[in-house]
């Protein structure tokens, strides 16, 4: 996936998430994940490790108070973007932080989370 394609995919996610969820918080969440795309996208030229900006964004997400909204937003983005789910699920560990969401996948259950 070219850099331009990744940018277009991210913008589509932001627009769809903002209109579908009506939550500007989702846009903020996706902006935190955006630096992770070069590591997460499924293509032969992807990065071998997440950037500092990516890990900083994941760390910021780990301390956000509304875990259910965070989970729903990430779930929506995972369903719309061709990312490596194994890498996405391992991202908190690789970055040395802990996201309080279920295993990241298209069918993760966000309804079970406490706020």
N, C-alpha and C positions, 0 to 999 in steps of 0.2 A: 504494500500500500504506500503510495507516494506521500510526501509531507503535505501536499495540497489536499489530497484525498482525506488524510487524517484530520486536517483542519475543517474541511467541509463536514465530515462525519461528526466532529465535536460540535460544530455550530448547529447542525440538525438536532443533535441530542439536546442542546441547550434550549433551542426553540420549542421542540416537542415537549420537553420536561416543563418548561415554564408555562406553556399553554395548557398542557394536560393536568399538571398538578397545581397550577395557579400559585406556586410558592416560589418567591424569589430566593428562598433558602436553598432550593435545589440548584439553582444557577450557581450560587456560591459554592456549594458542594462540588459541582462538576468542575468549577474553575480550580479547585484544590487538586482534583484528579488529572486535569489536563496535562501537567508536566509528566505524568506517568505514561501517556500514550506511546511514546517511542519505545518504552519497555514492554507495554502490554499488547500492542497490536500484533496480529498474526501475519507476519511477513518475514521474508528471509533476512532483511537488513535491520531488524530491530536491535535495540540496545541489549547488551548482556546483563546490565544491572540498572536499577532505577537511579535517576539523578538525585542530587541533593534537594532540588526544588520539589521533586515528586515526594520524597520522604518527608520533607517539611510539610507538604500539603496533607499527607496521610496522618502525620502527627497532629496537625491542627484538627483534622476530622475526629481523631481519637478522643479529643476533649470537648467536643460539641455536646450540648445538653440534650438535644432532641434526637435520640438514637433512632426512633421509629421513622421519622422523616428522612434521616440520613440513609437508613436502610432502603426505604421505598425509592429514593432518588437513585441510589447506586444500582438497585435492581432494575429500574427502568433503563439506565444507561447500559448495563450489561446486555440487556435484551436488544438494544439498538446498535451496538458497536461490536465489530468482530474482534473481540479481545481474547487473549489466552486466559481462560477461567482459572487454570491452575496457578498461573503467575499472579492473577488478580487476588486469588484466595491467599497466596503466600506473601503478598505485598506487605501487610502489617508486620509480619515476622521478619521479612527481609529488611524492613526499615526500622526495626527495633521498637515497635509500638504495638498497641492492642486496640483494634476496633471492636466495639461492643455490638457487632452485628453477626448474624448467622454466616455460615460458609457462603461465600459469594458465588451466586449462580443465578440463572434466570428463573428458578423456581424457589428461591429462598423465601421463608415465611417470616415476614416482618411483623405480623400481627401478634406474635408471641413476646415481643420485646416490651420491657418496662421502660417508661419514660424517665 
